Amino acid sequence: MPDQAALEQELRQLHETRGAIEERIRYAQARGRYGNAGEAEDGREDEGAALVELDRIMTRIRAVEGKLALSRRGLKPRIG
C-alpha cells in the first residue's frame, strides 16, 4: 500500500511546481502581448512549452490524488 505521507508530500510539491509554471505562463503571455517582435515570439514559444509542462504536472496531480484516495480507503491501485 502506498505511503500516505509520501503521497501527500509529493502532492504538495506538485502543487508548488504547478504554481511556478502558472506564473511562468503569465509572464510569457505578457511578453507575447507587450514585448517587441523578438521578445513577443520568445514569449509565445515559452508559453507553449510551459503549457505542455503544466499538462504533465496536472496529469501527475490527478494520479497522486487518485492513489491517495485509494490509500485512505485502505485499497491498493491496480497499476503503479
C-alpha positions as semicolon CSV with decimal commas, in nm:
position;residue;x (nm);y (nm);z (nm)
1;M;0,000;0,000;0,000
2;P;0,137;0,344;-0,089
3;D;0,261;0,556;0,200
4;Q;0,007;0,833;0,260
5;A;0,264;1,075;0,399
6;A;0,484;1,031;0,092
7;L;0,186;1,082;-0,140
8;E;0,079;1,396;0,048
9;Q;0,433;1,534;0,028
10;E;0,450;1,461;-0,345
11;L;0,113;1,629;-0,393
12;R;0,234;1,943;-0,210
13;Q;0,546;1,954;-0,427
14;L;0,342;1,909;-0,744
15;H;0,112;2,196;-0,647
16;E;0,413;2,418;-0,579
17;T;0,553;2,329;-0,920
18;R;0,213;2,397;-1,077
19;G;0,208;2,744;-0,922
20;A;0,555;2,822;-1,057
21;I;0,457;2,706;-1,406
22;E;0,139;2,914;-1,398
23;E;0,347;3,219;-1,306
24;R;0,581;3,139;-1,596
25;I;0,279;3,122;-1,829
26;R;0,151;3,461;-1,710
27;Y;0,493;3,617;-1,768
28;A;0,523;3,455;-2,113
29;Q;0,176;3,583;-2,207
30;A;0,271;3,935;-2,104
31;R;0,588;3,916;-2,311
32;G;0,384;3,783;-2,604
33;R;0,143;4,075;-2,582
34;Y;0,366;4,363;-2,487
35;G;0,719;4,269;-2,592
36;N;0,898;4,378;-2,905
37;A;0,886;4,143;-3,206
38;G;1,164;3,906;-3,096
39;E;1,066;3,910;-2,733
40;A;0,699;3,851;-2,821
41;E;0,787;3,545;-3,027
42;D;1,003;3,408;-2,744
43;G;0,715;3,468;-2,504
44;R;0,473;3,272;-2,722
45;E;0,720;2,985;-2,756
46;D;0,784;2,978;-2,381
47;E;0,409;2,983;-2,317
48;G;0,363;2,676;-2,538
49;A;0,642;2,488;-2,364
50;A;0,509;2,582;-2,021
51;L;0,159;2,464;-2,116
52;V;0,300;2,123;-2,207
53;E;0,472;2,108;-1,867
54;L;0,152;2,219;-1,693
55;D;-0,042;1,942;-1,865
56;R;0,213;1,685;-1,746
57;I;0,204;1,819;-1,389
58;M;-0,177;1,826;-1,380
59;T;-0,190;1,465;-1,502
60;R;0,053;1,363;-1,229
61;I;-0,150;1,554;-0,968
62;R;-0,464;1,363;-1,069
63;A;-0,276;1,034;-1,046
64;V;-0,137;1,110;-0,700
65;E;-0,479;1,228;-0,580
66;G;-0,629;0,901;-0,701
67;K;-0,362;0,694;-0,526
68;L;-0,410;0,897;-0,210
69;A;-0,787;0,845;-0,219
70;L;-0,740;0,471;-0,260
71;S;-0,480;0,460;0,015
72;R;-0,713;0,640;0,256
73;R;-0,974;0,374;0,189
74;G;-0,718;0,101;0,253
75;L;-0,702;-0,006;-0,111
76;K;-0,407;-0,051;-0,342
77;P;-0,402;0,082;-0,700
78;R;-0,403;-0,191;-0,966
79;I;-0,112;-0,034;-1,151
80;G;0,181;0,167;-1,011
